[in-house]
Each structure stands twice: as structure tokens, then as C-alpha cells.
Amino acid sequence: MKIFLILVGWIAVVLGVLGIFLPLLPTTPFLLLASACFARGSTRMHNWLQTNRVFGKYLRNYENGHGIPLRAKIWILIFMWGSMGYSLWKLQHLPVLQIMLVVIGAGVTVYLTRYVPTMAVARNPAP
């Protein structure tokens, strides 16, 4: 079972990294899946993911219940709806797929805005 979890974790990491560059492939869900798989399959790989300089901080904050910074939520929604808008435009001849995309986008938007905590960003006090 551990080998399966590690394999799924690495596939999720690869898909998550590809999602940084490909507009329709999500990054965060794949990285969260990888973190969950590594947490159960390999302590070493989970630690590597948690301490990664690019996305480790976001994963740690999310897993510790601190949520996502407001700025990150805004950017996630802008990029998601931007890429969905492009996809909707390209899928004009397939209304069923358009409806599915809108439902998925609405679901992600509701989940992100209502159920994922917004992390308070500490401001530096004036000297």
C-alpha cells in the first residue's frame, strides 16, 4: 500500500508542477493529494514536499488549518476563471461541456471562498 501511495503522490506532484505552466491543469489539488499520499506513504517525501521552497509554505499553512492568503485566493480565482473563460469560448459548439465547466468552476469558487480559511497576513508594525 505504501508503494501505491508514493506512486500516486509522485504522479500528483508531476501533474501539480505541470499545472503551474498549463492553464487548465490545476496545481493546488494535485499538490494537496501528493501531500496526503506522502503523509501516509513516506515521511521523508512528505517532509521534502512540506519544506519545498516553492510551495511548501502554502501546503504547511493549509494542512495546519491556517488557510490560504487572500491574495492567493484572488489570483487562483482570476487564473481559474480566465482559463475557464477561454475554454468556454473554445467549446462553443459543445454546450454540455460548457455547463460542466461552469458547474465545476462554481463549485471550486464556493469551496475556496466559503470553506477554505483565509489566512491573516501579519503586517510589519511601523518603526
Secondary structure, DSSP 4 states (H G I P E B T S, - for coil): -HHHHHHHHHHHHHHHHHHHHSTTS-SHHHHHHHHHHHHHH-HHHHHHHHT-TTTHHHHHHHHTT--EEHHHHHHHHHHHHHHHHHHHHHTTT-HHHHHHHHHHHHHHHHIIIIISPEEPPPPPPP-
